[in-house]
Amino acid sequence: MNKRKYIIDTDTASDDAVALVMALRSDLDILAITCTAGNLSLAKTTRNARLSCTFADTYTPPIYAGSDRPLVKTLVVGENVHGSDGLGDMFYPEPDIQLEKGHAVDAILEIARTHEDVGLITLGPLTNVAMAILLDPIAMRKITHIIAMGGQYRMTNGCTANAEFNIWVDGEAAKIVLESGIPITMVPLDVCYGEAEITAEDRAYLKNLKTARGDFFVDCNRHLLAYNQRSYNKDIISMPDPTAMAVAIDPSIVTGSVDVYTRIELRSPLSYGQLIYDFYDRHKKPANVRLITRIDAQKFKQLVFKCAEE
């Protein structure tokens, strides 16, 4: 059985790091990891991607540095959520793994041109993907699908009342991707919280594994834990990016979805970055997003636990 091939595009902070480890310890075949600025500066996201591969301890795909800023906006990072190093201020040693030469966008396009049946998993702002579409839309139409962590449709979050961080950081890029014609599965915040949150009991289970990965999953997210405790009075680690990765690794985790025409608001200073879903087909336009509305949270957690084992 051939492994499913993916490129992962990431702005590697603490929950992205868990997602990368999960991907590299799964049955997916990760052809490349491409990095963008978002949660952190590009220098930090590339470092954390290399560290994540070290903790995965399986194989190391080529890792590329990409866009260091959004297409139009000024970059706003999320160090207040993930720590100054993006990994809970653990300040892990410099990894031995090196970056590949060349730009992430060129790497995405080269893989799209030369491989068949390749998908994209996006864990951060969509800048690299949008740039690849602008440079060679024909090559990018060979990408079979995109699984994107992004957006929300019911809940608010710590970015703005209307927009999720990954989309808000580069709304112009998100618009390009939404209009590209590439099939998109969107994993919104709504299914990444609630029962999917990593509780104190879950953290104890991971620590009791007494593995480097179990410790890493908890420790690198300690700043995120403190943020959730302080901001929402919730003793949990939220893991949006691992949730999106779990959808790629085991599609049976999805228990509810809807195909829907999706747009983005870019003009309003109050609503910039909001994804607008036409649930009632008022625009009579073909769906461009498969929106995940429910997951099996226990199956998701079991996958996280399994990836943390020896």
Secondary structure by P-SEA (a helix, b strand, c coil): cccbbbbbbccccaaaaaaaaaaaaccccccbbbbbcccccaaaaaaaaaaaaaaacccccbbbbccccccccccccccccccccccccccccccccccccccaaaaaaaaaacccbbbbbbcccaaaaaaaaaacaaaaaaccccccccccccccccccccccccccccaaaaaaaaacccbbbbbccccccccccccaaaaaaaaacccaaaaaacccaaaaaaaaaaaccccbbbbaaaaaaaaaaccccccbbbbbbbbbbccccccccbbbbccccccccccccccccccaaaaaaaaaaaaacc
